[in-house]
């Protein structure tokens, strides 16, 4: 067996990698053993008899499988845990995340004109006061608030229409009575005018 130590060292230097990544073609050992200069090694690299192997990658497949299992709740029992509940996931971080989600939703609704600035301000303060546990509850509350506001508006419109009709009716009755009184006065006046003087 011919020693290719020199060729391997020169190839590693030329290919700018470690000796482990240099591949020497086992079928071309006679040609490679003849190469004793950098120029000859470069020629062999060009011909494909000496190759720089790719970097060995660490597979993420096992890690992905583990993460999927953890999402399901495996491998996270009491024996796996280090640190208190607060240290593992601080309640402040959870609070910040929730507030950001709720405030982002409120801002989006306000810009889309789904809620007015008064309702926005009211709900903003409620979010700050820990009224809403998640986004779904906030959305439900918004829908209910809008529905109740619409209902109040409809009731107010109906009342105003009723009041307007009542006022018109009252006005008509008043006008009728005024006309009747005027006719009475006219009749009395005519009666006095036509009565013969004694």
ZALORO-672133 format. One record per residue: residue in three letters; residue number from 1; x, z, y of N, C-alpha, C in turn. Coordinates in pm, 1 decimal. Example, Ala and Ser with C-alpha at 12.3 -4.5 7.8 and 13.67 -1.06 7.14 Angstrom:
REM ZALORO-672133
REC rest  nr    neast      nup   nnorth   caeast     caup  canorth    ceast      cup   cnorth
REC  ALA   1   1319.0    780.0   -569.0   1230.0    780.0   -450.0   1320.0    780.0   -330.0
REC  SER   2   1285.0    708.0   -225.0   1367.0    714.0   -106.0   1290.0    787.0      3.0
This chain:
REM ZALORO-672133
REC rest  nr    neast      nup   nnorth   caeast     caup  canorth    ceast      cup   cnorth
REC  UNK   1     86.1      0.0   -120.8      0.0      0.0      0.0     88.5      0.0    124.3
REC  UNK   2     61.4    -95.2    212.0    141.6   -108.5    333.7     95.5     -6.3    436.3
REC  UNK   3    186.7     56.6    505.8    151.6    153.0    610.2    121.5     77.9    739.8
REC  UNK   4      4.2    109.5    798.2    -37.2     43.7    923.3    -43.9    145.0   1038.3
REC  UNK   5     40.7    248.9   1028.6     39.1    357.0   1128.7     72.2    304.6   1267.6
REC  UNK   6    175.9    222.2   1274.2    220.1    166.5   1403.1    111.4     79.4   1465.2
REC  UNK   7     53.0     -9.5   1382.0    -50.4   -102.0   1431.1   -173.6    -24.5   1481.8
REC  UNK   8   -207.1     80.2   1407.8   -322.7    161.4   1446.5   -297.2    230.0   1580.3
REC  UNK   9   -172.1    284.0   1595.7   -138.2    352.8   1721.9   -141.4    255.6   1839.9
REC  UNK  10    -83.2    136.0   1821.4    -82.0     35.6   1928.8   -224.9    -10.8   1962.2
REC  UNK  11   -305.7    -30.0   1857.8   -445.3    -74.4   1876.6   -524.4     30.5   1955.9
REC  UNK  12   -503.2    157.8   1921.8   -573.1    266.9   1992.6   -535.2    267.8   2139.4
REC  UNK  13   -407.3    243.3   2167.1   -359.0    240.0   2305.6   -418.9    121.8   2381.4
REC  UNK  14   -422.8      4.3   2315.1   -476.1   -117.5   2379.5   -627.2   -106.8   2401.4
REC  UNK  15   -698.6    -57.7   2299.0   -846.3    -48.6   2306.3   -894.2     73.8   2385.4
REC  UNK  16   -799.1    157.2   2428.2   -830.1    278.4   2508.5   -931.2    368.0   2436.8
REC  UNK  17   -896.3    405.8   2314.1   -980.7    497.3   2237.6   -891.6    575.0   2140.9
REC  UNK  18   -948.3    664.6   2063.4   -872.7    743.7   1966.9   -844.6    663.5   1839.7
REC  UNK  19   -754.1    717.1   1759.1   -717.6    649.5   1634.5   -837.1    637.4   1539.5
REC  UNK  20   -925.8    736.9   1541.3  -1041.3    738.3   1450.5  -1136.6    621.0   1474.6
REC  UNK  21  -1139.4    573.7   1599.4  -1234.6    466.9   1632.4  -1176.7    326.1   1608.9
REC  UNK  22  -1052.9    320.6   1570.3   -990.2    189.2   1543.0  -1020.3    149.1   1398.9
REC  UNK  23  -1076.8     29.8   1382.6  -1105.9    -22.7   1247.1  -1012.0   -139.6   1219.3
REC  UNK  24   -939.2   -129.2   1111.2   -847.1   -236.3   1069.3   -907.3   -305.4    947.0
REC  UNK  25   -919.2   -436.5    954.2   -983.4   -512.5    845.5   -900.6   -496.6    716.3
REC  UNK  26   -963.6   -437.6    610.5   -887.8   -417.1    485.7   -850.8   -548.0    414.8
REC  UNK  27   -920.3   -655.1    442.6   -891.5   -784.8    378.9   -774.7   -857.5    447.3
REC  UNK  28   -739.4   -809.9    567.5   -633.7   -878.5    643.7   -511.6   -787.1    664.0
REC  UNK  29   -485.1   -701.2    569.0   -374.0   -604.9    583.7   -237.9   -674.4    597.5
REC  UNK  30   -220.0   -785.7    528.1    -89.7   -856.7    534.4    -64.6   -908.4    676.1
REC  UNK  31   -170.4   -969.7    739.4   -155.8  -1021.0    876.9   -132.4   -907.0    975.7
REC  UNK  32   -208.6   -797.3    956.8   -198.9   -682.7   1049.7    -60.8   -617.6   1038.2
REC  UNK  33     -8.9   -608.1    914.9    122.3   -543.2    895.7    235.9   -622.7    960.2
REC  UNK  34    216.2   -752.8    977.2    317.9   -838.9   1039.8    324.0   -816.0   1191.6
REC  UNK  35    209.7   -770.4   1249.1    202.3   -749.4   1395.2    280.4   -624.3   1431.1
REC  UNK  36    385.3   -642.3   1511.7    465.7   -525.4   1549.3    482.2   -514.4   1701.5
REC  UNK  37    395.5   -586.7   1774.1    400.9   -578.6   1921.2    258.0   -574.2   1977.2
REC  UNK  38    250.7   -533.5   2101.1    119.0   -524.0   2166.6     52.8   -661.5   2178.0
REC  UNK  39    131.8   -763.8   2203.6     77.4   -900.0   2217.3     11.9   -943.8   2086.6
REC  UNK  40     82.1   -916.1   1974.2     25.8   -952.1   1842.8   -103.3   -874.5   1814.2
REC  UNK  41   -104.9   -747.2   1852.0   -224.6   -662.7   1830.6   -341.3   -717.1   1913.1
REC  UNK  42   -311.5   -756.2   2037.4   -416.9   -813.3   2124.2   -476.5   -938.3   2059.5
REC  UNK  43   -393.5  -1020.8   1999.2   -438.8  -1143.3   1933.4   -530.1  -1108.3   1815.8
REC  UNK  44   -489.6  -1005.8   1738.1   -571.4   -962.0   1623.2   -707.2   -906.5   1668.7
REC  UNK  45   -705.4   -835.8   1783.6   -831.6   -782.5   1841.8   -921.9   -898.0   1879.9
REC  UNK  46   -861.2  -1002.3   1941.0   -935.7  -1120.6   1983.4   -995.6  -1193.9   1862.6
REC  UNK  47   -918.6  -1199.2   1752.3   -965.7  -1265.9   1630.1  -1069.5  -1183.1   1554.7
REC  UNK  48  -1078.4  -1052.7   1586.9  -1178.0   -966.6   1523.5  -1127.4   -894.2   1400.5
REC  UNK  49   -995.1   -893.5   1378.8   -938.6   -823.3   1263.8   -923.8   -673.2   1294.4
REC  UNK  50   -912.8   -642.8   1424.2   -908.2   -501.6   1468.0  -1025.2   -479.7   1563.3
REC  UNK  51  -1104.0   -377.9   1536.8  -1227.4   -353.6   1616.4  -1230.6   -207.7   1661.8
REC  UNK  52  -1285.3   -188.6   1781.3  -1310.8    -50.9   1827.6  -1452.3    -13.1   1783.2
REC  UNK  53  -1463.8     87.5   1700.2  -1595.1    127.9   1647.8  -1677.9    197.2   1756.8
REC  UNK  54  -1811.3    187.4   1750.4  -1894.0    255.4   1850.9  -1885.1    406.9   1836.9
REC  UNK  55  -1916.9    475.6   1945.6  -1913.1    622.6   1946.0  -2020.7    674.7   1852.1
REC  UNK  56  -1984.4    770.9   1769.7  -2081.7    830.2   1676.0  -2184.2    909.7   1756.0
REC  UNK  57  -2313.1    875.5   1739.4  -2421.2    941.1   1814.2  -2477.3   1057.7   1733.4
REC  UNK  58  -2522.0   1159.6   1804.8  -2588.4   1271.6   1738.4  -2738.4   1242.6   1739.4
REC  UNK  59  -2796.1   1232.4   1623.2  -2937.8   1195.0   1610.8  -3028.6   1302.2   1670.7
REC  UNK  60  -3134.9   1256.8   1741.0  -3233.9   1349.6   1800.1  -3358.0   1362.0   1712.6
REC  UNK  61  -3358.6   1295.4   1598.6  -3478.2   1292.2   1513.6  -3518.3   1432.3   1467.7
REC  UNK  62  -3419.4   1510.0   1421.1  -3449.3   1645.8   1372.6  -3500.0   1733.7   1486.1
REC  UNK  63  -3440.0   1716.0   1605.4  -3482.0   1795.1   1722.6  -3626.6   1762.1   1759.9
REC  UNK  64  -3659.0   1630.1   1756.9  -3796.5   1588.3   1790.6  -3897.2   1646.9   1693.2
REC  UNK  65  -3863.0   1643.3   1565.5  -3951.3   1698.9   1461.4  -3973.4   1848.0   1486.2
REC  UNK  66  -3865.9   1918.6   1525.5  -3873.6   2062.5   1553.0  -3964.7   2088.8   1673.5
REC  UNK  67  -3949.5   2005.6   1777.2  -4031.2   2024.3   1897.4  -4179.2   2002.7   1867.5
REC  UNK  68  -4208.1   1900.5   1785.2  -4348.2   1874.5   1746.2  -4405.6   1993.8   1669.6
REC  UNK  69  -4323.5   2051.2   1581.5  -4367.2   2168.5   1505.4  -4391.3   2286.3   1599.0
REC  UNK  70  -4303.2   2303.3   1700.1  -4317.8   2414.0   1795.4  -4445.2   2400.7   1877.4
REC  UNK  71  -4481.1   2275.7   1912.6  -4605.7   2251.3   1986.6  -4725.4   2298.2   1904.0
REC  UNK  72  -4714.8   2278.4   1771.5  -4821.8   2323.5   1680.8  -4823.0   2475.7   1664.8
REC  UNK  73  -4709.9   2539.9   1704.5  -4704.3   2686.0   1696.3  -4611.8   2738.6   1588.8
REC  UNK  74  -4537.5   2647.4   1524.6  -4442.6   2691.5   1422.0  -4311.4   2736.4   1487.9
REC  UNK  75  -4235.2   2816.9   1418.2  -4099.9   2860.0   1459.8  -4097.3   2935.7   1592.8
REC  UNK  76  -4208.0   2996.6   1632.7  -4206.9   3071.5   1759.6  -4265.9   3211.6   1740.6
REC  UNK  77  -4248.0   3264.6   1619.9  -4301.7   3396.5   1589.4  -4218.9   3506.8   1653.4
REC  UNK  78  -4254.4   3632.2   1629.7  -4182.8   3745.6   1691.2  -4033.3   3747.1   1658.4
REC  UNK  79  -3997.5   3701.8   1537.1  -3856.7   3703.0   1496.6  -3771.6   3599.8   1568.1
REC  UNK  80  -3835.6   3500.0   1626.9  -3763.4   3393.1   1697.0  -3742.7   3424.7   1845.1
REC  UNK  81  -3816.6   3522.0   1894.7  -3817.9   3544.5   2039.8  -3706.8   3637.5   2086.0
REC  UNK  82  -3643.8   3599.9   2196.6  -3546.5   3687.0   2263.8  -3594.4   3702.7   2407.4
REC  UNK  83  -3608.8   3823.7   2453.8  -3655.9   3845.3   2590.8  -3804.8   3873.0   2595.5
REC  UNK  84  -3845.3   3940.2   2702.9  -3986.9   3976.7   2719.6  -4069.3   3853.3   2752.8
REC  UNK  85  -4201.2   3871.0   2748.4  -4293.3   3761.4   2780.7  -4267.8   3712.2   2923.2
REC  UNK  86  -4245.6   3805.9   3013.0  -4221.3   3773.1   3154.6  -4089.5   3697.3   3171.6
REC  UNK  87  -3988.9   3734.8   3090.9  -3858.4   3667.9   3099.7  -3865.3   3526.4   3041.8
REC  UNK  88  -3946.0   3508.8   2936.2  -3955.8   3377.5   2871.9  -4033.7   3278.4   2957.5
REC  UNK  89  -4142.6   3324.3   3017.5  -4220.1   3238.6   3108.7  -4277.3   3327.2   3218.7
REC  UNK  90  -4207.7   3335.4   3334.1  -4251.0   3426.2   3440.3  -4392.4   3394.1   3490.8
REC  UNK  91  -4468.6   3499.1   3516.5  -4607.0   3480.0   3564.8  -4607.0   3414.9   3702.1
REC  UNK  92  -4500.3   3436.5   3778.6  -4490.4   3374.1   3911.5  -4480.8   3222.2   3899.4
REC  UNK  93  -4404.5   3176.8   3800.7  -4390.2   3031.6   3778.3  -4524.5   2971.2   3739.7
REC  UNK  94  -4598.8   3040.5   3651.6  -4732.4   2994.5   3611.2  -4825.2   2988.3   3731.9
REC  UNK  95  -4818.1   3091.1   3816.6  -4899.5   3096.8   3938.3  -4867.9   2979.1   4030.4
REC  UNK  96  -4737.6   2954.5   4051.0  -4695.5   2844.1   4137.4  -4747.2   2710.3   4085.4
REC  UNK  97  -4732.4   2690.0   3955.3  -4777.5   2563.9   3894.1  -4927.5   2545.2   3915.1
REC  UNK  98  -5003.4   2653.3   3892.1  -5149.1   2644.0   3903.9  -5190.6   2617.0   4048.4
REC  UNK  99  -5128.9   2688.7   4141.4  -5161.0   2668.8   4282.9  -5132.1   2525.5   4327.9
REC  UNK 100  -5018.7   2473.1   4281.1  -4981.0   2336.7   4320.0  -5080.4   2234.9   4266.4
REC  UNK 101  -5125.8   2256.2   4143.5  -5224.4   2165.9   4081.5  -5355.6   2169.1   4161.0
REC  UNK 102  -5404.4   2290.0   4190.0  -5532.7   2305.8   4260.3  -5525.0   2251.1   4402.3
REC  UNK 103  -5414.6   2281.1   4472.5  -5399.8   2235.9   4611.1  -5385.4   2084.5   4618.3
REC  UNK 104  -5315.7   2026.9   4517.8  -5302.1   1880.8   4512.3  -5440.2   1815.9   4496.2
REC  UNK 105  -5524.3   1874.9   4410.8  -5659.6   1822.0   4388.8  -5742.6   1830.7   4516.7
REC  UNK 106  -5736.4   1946.6   4583.6  -5812.0   1964.1   4708.1  -5770.1   1861.7   4813.9
REC  UNK 107  -5638.4   1842.6   4825.2  -5585.0   1746.8   4923.2  -5634.3   1605.4   4892.3
REC  UNK 108  -5632.3   1569.0   4762.7  -5676.5   1435.6   4720.0  -5824.7   1415.7   4752.5
REC  UNK 109  -5905.8   1517.0   4725.5  -6049.5   1508.7   4752.2  -6077.6   1498.9   4901.4
REC  UNK 110  -5999.2   1573.0   4980.9  -6019.7   1569.7   5126.2  -5984.5   1432.0   5182.9
REC  UNK 111  -5873.0   1374.1   5134.2  -5831.2   1242.3   5182.6  -5928.5   1132.4   5138.9
REC  UNK 112  -5991.7   1151.9   5021.2  -6089.3   1054.3   4970.8  -6228.2   1077.6   5030.3
REC  UNK 113  -6238.7   1174.5   5123.5  -6365.0   1209.0   5191.2  -6472.5   1260.7   5093.1
REC  UNK 114  -6427.1   1315.9   4980.2  -6521.9   1374.4   4884.6  -6566.8   1512.7   4930.9
REC  UNK 115  -6478.3   1580.3   5004.8  -6514.2   1709.4   5063.8  -6473.3   1708.9   5210.9
REC  UNK 116  -6547.6   1781.3   5293.0  -6512.4   1789.0   5435.6  -6410.2   1901.5   5456.8
REC  UNK 117  -6360.0   1911.1   5579.6  -6251.1   2006.9   5607.4  -6297.3   2151.5   5593.7
REC  UNK 118  -6426.7   2176.6   5619.0  -6477.6   2314.6   5609.2  -6478.8   2362.1   5463.2
REC  UNK 119  -6529.5   2273.9   5375.2  -6533.0   2307.2   5232.7  -6390.5   2316.6   5177.9
REC  UNK 120  -6302.5   2227.8   5227.4  -6160.9   2229.1   5185.8  -6098.2   2364.8   5217.9
REC  UNK 121  -6121.4   2411.7   5340.0  -6061.6   2538.8   5383.4  -6115.9   2655.6   5301.2
REC  UNK 122  -6247.0   2652.0   5278.1  -6311.5   2758.6   5200.3  -6253.6   2763.3   5057.5
REC  UNK 123  -6241.5   2644.8   4994.7  -6190.4   2638.8   4857.0  -6040.7   2670.5   4849.8
REC  UNK 124  -5966.7   2632.3   4953.7  -5822.7   2662.4   4960.5  -5801.6   2814.0   4953.6
REC  UNK 125  -5880.5   2885.3   5033.2  -5868.4   3032.2   5035.4  -5913.3   3093.0   4903.0
REC  UNK 126  -6015.8   3031.3   4840.0  -6061.3   3081.3   4709.9  -5953.7   3060.9   4603.3
REC  UNK 127  -5884.5   2946.1   4610.5  -5773.8   2919.9   4516.5  -5665.2   3025.7   4534.4
REC  UNK 128  -5636.5   3054.9   4660.2  -5533.7   3155.0   4690.5  -5576.6   3292.8   4641.1
REC  UNK 129  -5707.0   3316.8   4641.8  -5761.5   3445.3   4597.2  -5782.9   3453.7   4447.1
REC  UNK 130  -5729.0   3356.1   4371.7  -5733.1   3358.5   4224.5  -5875.2   3348.1   4168.6
REC  UNK 131  -5959.6   3267.8   4235.0  -6097.6   3250.8   4188.0  -6103.0   3149.2   4074.1
REC  UNK 132  -6020.3   3043.3   4084.6  -6025.2   2935.2   3986.2  -5907.8   2944.8   3889.7
REC  UNK 133  -5940.8   2944.6   3760.3  -5839.6   2959.7   3655.9  -5766.1   2827.7   3631.6
REC  UNK 134  -5841.2   2716.2   3645.2  -5780.5   2585.0   3621.0  -5852.8   2477.0   3702.0
REC  UNK 135  -5807.4   2353.1   3685.9  -5858.4   2239.9   3764.0  -6004.5   2210.3   3730.4
REC  UNK 136  -6039.8   2222.9   3603.3  -6177.1   2191.9   3559.6  -6278.5   2280.6   3630.3
REC  UNK 137  -6248.7   2409.2   3638.9  -6341.1   2503.5   3703.9  -6355.8   2471.8   3852.8
REC  UNK 138  -6244.3   2434.2   3915.7  -6248.8   2398.0   4058.2  -6335.8   2274.9   4079.0
REC  UNK 139  -6320.6   2174.3   3991.9  -6400.0   2051.2   4003.5  -6548.7   2080.6   3984.2
REC  UNK 140  -6579.4   2165.1   3886.1  -6719.7   2203.6   3862.4  -6776.9   2272.8   3985.2
REC  UNK 141  -6699.4   2362.4   4044.5  -6743.2   2434.6   4163.6  -6769.6   2337.9   4279.5
REC  UNK 142  -6681.3   2239.1   4294.8  -6697.2   2138.4   4402.1  -6827.6   2061.3   4382.4
REC  UNK 143  -6853.8   2017.7   4256.7  -6976.6   1941.7   4228.0  -7101.2   2026.0   4259.3
REC  UNK 144  -7094.6   2154.5   4220.0  -7209.2   2243.7   4245.1  -7229.4   2264.5   4394.8
REC  UNK 145  -7118.8   2285.1   4466.6  -7126.9   2307.8   4611.6  -7185.7   2186.3   4683.0
REC  UNK 146  -7139.9   2067.2   4640.1  -7190.5   1944.1   4702.3  -7339.3   1925.7   4672.4
REC  UNK 147  -7379.2   1956.2   4547.9  -7520.0   1942.1   4508.5  -7608.0   2038.1   4587.7
REC  UNK 148  -7562.2   2162.3   4602.9  -7641.2   2262.3   4677.1  -7651.4   2223.7   4825.1
REC  UNK 149  -7541.8   2169.8   4879.9  -7542.5   2125.9   5020.1  -7640.8   2011.2   5039.4
REC  UNK 150  -7642.3   1918.2   4941.5  -7733.7   1804.1   4947.1  -7878.4   1852.0   4938.3
REC  UNK 151  -7900.9   1951.3   4848.9  -8035.7   2006.0   4832.3  -8082.7   2072.6   4961.8
REC  UNK 152  -7992.5   2151.0   5023.1  -8025.2   2217.1   5150.5  -8058.7   2115.1   5259.2
REC  UNK 153  -7982.0   2006.1   5260.8  -8004.6   1900.5   5360.7  -8142.0   1836.6   5340.9
REC  UNK 154  -8174.9   1810.3   5210.5  -8305.8   1750.5   5179.9  -8419.7   1842.1   5223.1
REC  UNK 155  -8405.3   1971.1   5193.8  -8509.0   2070.0   5231.1  -8522.5   2075.6   5383.0
REC  UNK 156  -8408.5   2077.5   5451.5  -8409.8   2081.2   5598.6  -8476.8   1956.8   5655.9
REC  UNK 157  -8446.2   1840.3   5596.9  -8508.0   1713.9   5641.8  -8659.1   1717.3   5621.9
REC  UNK 158  -8700.3   1767.5   5503.2  -8844.3   1777.4   5474.4  -8914.1   1869.5   5573.6
REC  UNK 159  -8850.4   1983.9   5601.8  -8909.1   2080.0   5696.5  -8920.8   2020.5   5836.0
REC  UNK 160  -8815.3   1950.0   5877.6  -8816.8   1888.3   6011.7  -8925.5   1781.1   6020.6
REC  UNK 161  -8941.9   1703.0   5910.9  -9046.4   1599.3   5907.5  -9185.0   1662.6   5914.0
REC  UNK 162  -9201.2   1773.0   5837.9  -9330.2   1844.0   5837.1  -9361.9   1899.9   5975.8
REC  UNK 163  -9257.1   1957.9   6038.0  -9272.6   2016.0   6171.5  -9310.7   1907.1   6272.1
REC  UNK 164  -9245.4   1790.4   6257.9  -9273.6   1678.7   6347.9  -9418.8   1632.7   6333.4
REC  UNK 165  -9464.5   1621.7   6205.6  -9603.2   1580.6   6179.7  -9701.5   1682.0   6237.6
REC  UNK 166  -9669.6   1812.0   6216.4  -9756.6   1919.9   6267.8  -9764.5   1913.8   6420.3
REC  UNK 167  -9648.0   1893.0   6482.8  -9643.7   1883.1   6630.3  -9726.0   1765.4   6680.5
REC  UNK 168  -9713.8   1651.3   6609.9  -9790.3   1531.6   6648.6  -9940.2   1557.2   6636.0
REC  UNK 169  -9978.7   1623.5   6525.3 -10120.4   1654.0   6501.6 -10173.2   1746.7   6611.0
REC  UNK 170 -10091.4   1849.0   6640.7 -10129.4   1945.7   6744.2 -10146.5   1876.2   6880.0
REC  UNK 171 -10054.7   1783.1   6906.1 -10058.5   1707.1   7031.9 -10186.5   1623.5   7040.5
REC  UNK 172 -10220.2   1561.0   6922.8 -10343.0   1479.0   6920.0 -10466.8   1564.1   6945.3
REC  UNK 173 -10469.9   1682.1   6878.9 -10586.2   1773.7   6895.5 -10596.0   1818.3   7041.2
REC  UNK 174 -10478.3   1852.4   7099.3 -10474.8   1896.6   7239.0 -10524.9   1786.6   7333.5
REC  UNK 175 -10481.2   1664.7   7304.3 -10521.7   1549.4   7386.6 -10672.5   1527.6   7375.6
REC  UNK 176 -10724.5   1543.5   7251.1 -10868.0   1526.6   7226.3 -10948.8   1630.2   7304.2
REC  UNK 177 -10899.5   1755.8   7295.6 -10970.2   1864.9   7366.9 -10967.0   1842.6   7517.3
REC  UNK 178 -10852.9   1799.3   7566.8 -10839.6   1772.5   7711.3 -10937.8   1664.3   7754.5
REC  UNK 179 -10947.0   1558.8   7672.7 -11039.7   1446.9   7703.4 -11184.4   1495.4   7702.4
REC  UNK 180 -11215.7   1581.2   7604.1 -11351.8   1634.3   7590.0 -11390.5   1717.8   7713.3
REC  UNK 181 -11292.3   1802.0   7755.8 -11315.8   1886.4   7873.9 -11337.6   1802.0   7998.5
REC  UNK 182 -11256.1   1696.2   8007.8 -11270.4   1607.2   8125.1 -11407.7   1539.8   8126.4
REC  UNK 183 -11455.8   1497.9   8005.3 -11589.4   1435.2   7996.1 -11698.7   1532.9   8037.3
REC  UNK 184 -11681.4   1660.1   7992.1 -11778.6   1765.4   8028.5 -11784.3   1784.2   8179.1
REC  UNK 185 -11664.6   1791.6   8239.4 -11656.5   1808.7   8385.6 -11722.8   1693.3   8457.8
REC  UNK 186 -11696.0   1571.3   8405.2 -11752.6   1449.0   8465.9 -11905.0   1451.3   8457.2
REC  UNK 187 -11958.9   1495.3   8338.4 -12103.2   1501.7   8318.9 -12168.0   1601.1   8415.6
REC  UNK 188 -12099.0   1716.7   8427.3 -12150.8   1821.9   8518.3 -12151.8   1771.4   8661.9
REC  UNK 189 -12044.7   1702.4   8697.8 -12033.3   1651.8   8835.4 -12143.8   1548.4   8866.2
REC  UNK 190 -12162.6   1461.5   8766.3 -12268.3   1357.8   8782.7 -12406.1   1421.3   8791.2
REC  UNK 191 -12426.5   1526.1   8708.6 -12556.3   1595.5   8708.0 -12583.8   1658.0   8844.9
REC  UNK 192 -12478.2   1717.2   8902.9 -12492.9   1778.6   9036.8 -12518.0   1671.6   9142.4
REC  UNK 193 -12453.2   1558.3   9124.5 -12464.9   1449.6   9222.5 -12603.8   1385.4   9219.2
REC  UNK 194 -12662.1   1371.7   9100.4 -12792.7   1304.9   9088.8 -12910.1   1400.0   9111.3
REC  UNK 195 -12881.0   1532.8   9114.2 -12991.3   1631.0   9134.4 -13047.6   1613.5   9279.1
REC  UNK 196 -13184.1   1599.1   9295.0 -13244.0   1578.2   9431.9 -13233.1   1704.2   9519.1
REC  UNK 197 -13205.0   1685.2   9642.3 -13190.9   1798.3   9734.2 -13329.0   1852.2   9768.8
REC  UNK 198 -13348.2   1984.7   9782.5 -13477.2   2047.1   9815.7 -13495.0   2055.1   9965.1
